Amino acid sequence: MIIRPLPRRTLLRGAGAALALPLLDAMMPRRASAQAAAKQRFFAFFYPNGTDPGRWEPAAGPLDAANLPECLVDMNGFDAEGIWPAGDAILSDVTVVTGTDHSGVSTDIHIPSMALSAVGGMGNNYTPSEPTLDQYLADHLRGDTPFRSLSLTSTGDQAISQGTISFRANGQPESSIRSPQQLFENLFAGGTTDTGPDPAKLRRQGLLDLVSEDATRLQARLGQADRQRLEQYFDAISELETQLNATPGAGCSAPEDPGMVSGMHQKSKLFIDLSVLAMACDLTNVVALQYSNSWDIAYGDYTLGEGLESVGTWSDHFISHKLDDTDRATDLDGLNRDEAMAIANARVVACSRFKVRRYAYLINAMKSVVTPTGTLLDESLVLYCSENGDGDSHARTRMPVLLAGHAGGFETGRCVAAKDKPTAALHGAIIGRYGIEVSNYAGAAPIADL
């Protein structure tokens, strides 16, 4: 039995911008059956520029609310700010993983494209040579969902190293959706009414039929390598056909069209709202969300820090570099070095706390969705990752890793020390939680404690 939720009226329109309401319990599908098997889902959340590991990493063992490191204190809950509502504590829902070594995977600085990879890149070192974690899992977790996975990014940067974090085999970038309006149209447009065939949908289906016919005729004239590439093309067409025929599950009401939205924070919030709703409506089981590229994110709409410690309008990238890099916030240059460093450290903490609060918004949104076996979070693992560990030095060791959810009986409310094990050991442990046998993934044994 599925109880129809409150119609989703997601947007408040003011000051020329469309802002999403928080996901409310009354907006989500309420499934009353307790007999359905638990689904399995995965959500990757990428935020650039790393952190200050010394102010992020707790001691291994149970997480203590009274002794959280500076960067993680908002896992105890936080107040509303700007477009983001207040958040409940997520401390019991998260495991912090410290000491993961990503340096053997990403051999250059600021490379978001390698953030979800466990192996080195191809010739340019920017393109993963094997499927990224989300795409590996999409092959196993898709089930009967119309969308194999969703790759979302709030940056308009389309450089291979900066514009996507999701890759299939042979270095093929997953098609990234860069607009919440486009995501809405892909997921929900025309899917909830009985007003007759959608003319635009019929036109798209007709074009796909023609393309498929042409590709079939071409196949007989190609060599083996080109046939393999064409097979990938056929797979993409098949996925598009499935998506064209997709409708939200019973009891799911489509949200309002968000319209054109600018700004990474606004886009990212809408992406979270829409993708969580897509999971709740069984449209997909795998999502990878890139909050930004490495350069463009800033906090002019928010008050982060006070007095000289205020982040102001400096970019997250400039703040991450503290004092001694050419790409830095230069307003501290005239101060005594000890004073300047204390302020620079405080600014990094303020930005890192903001990043944790955005991850917490996603966790709380998933906790709000009731499923036959608990909540959406109970069926999922939700990974927080970055392209650097220490944003100041560009070191790709001591990576900031958070892992929430309870898929496969995953235990939370603790800190696990990876002890310099490679990213492959982290990914192998995550994959194993879905019941997929990986005694050795990308050359590494999984982290045993995960």
HELIX and SHEET records of a PDB file:
HELIX    1   1 ASP A   25  MET A   27  5                                   3    
HELIX    2   2 PRO A   53  ARG A   55  5                                   3    
HELIX    3   3 ALA A   65  ASN A   67  5                                   3    
HELIX    4   4 GLU A   70  ASN A   76  5                                   7    
HELIX    5   5 LEU A   91  ASP A   93  5                                   3    
HELIX    6   6 PRO A  112  MET A  114  5                                   3    
HELIX    7   7 LEU A  133  LEU A  141  1                                   9    
HELIX    8   8 ALA A  169  GLY A  171  5                                   3    
HELIX    9   9 PRO A  180  LEU A  187  1                                   8    
HELIX   10  10 PRO A  199  GLN A  219  1                                  21    
HELIX   11  11 GLN A  224  LEU A  244  1                                  21    
HELIX   12  12 MET A  264  ALA A  280  1                                  17    
HELIX   13  13 GLY A  307  GLU A  309  5                                   3    
HELIX   14  14 ASP A  316  SER A  320  1                                   5    
HELIX   15  15 THR A  330  LEU A  332  5                                   3    
HELIX   16  16 ARG A  337  LYS A  367  1                                  31    
HELIX   17  17 LEU A  377  GLU A  379  5                                   3    
HELIX   18  18 ALA A  407  GLY A  409  5                                   3    
HELIX   19  19 THR A  423  GLY A  432  1                                  10    
SHEET    1   A 2 ILE A   2  ILE A   3  0                                        
SHEET    2   A 2 ARG A  30  ARG A  31 -1                                        
SHEET    1   B 2 LEU A  11  GLY A  14  0                                        
SHEET    2   B 2 ALA A  17  ALA A  20 -1                                        
SHEET    1   C 8 GLY A  61  PRO A  62  0                                        
SHEET    2   C 8 ARG A 414  ALA A 417 -1                                        
SHEET    3   C 8 VAL A  94  THR A  98  1                                        
SHEET    4   C 8 VAL A 401  GLY A 405 -1                                        
SHEET    5   C 8 SER A 380  CYS A 385 -1                                        
SHEET    6   C 8 ARG A  41  PHE A  46  1                                        
SHEET    7   C 8 VAL A 286  GLN A 290  1                                        
SHEET    8   C 8 LEU A 150  THR A 153  1                                        
SHEET    1   D 2 VAL A 370  THR A 371  0                                        
SHEET    2   D 2 GLY A 374  THR A 375 -1                                        
END                                                                             
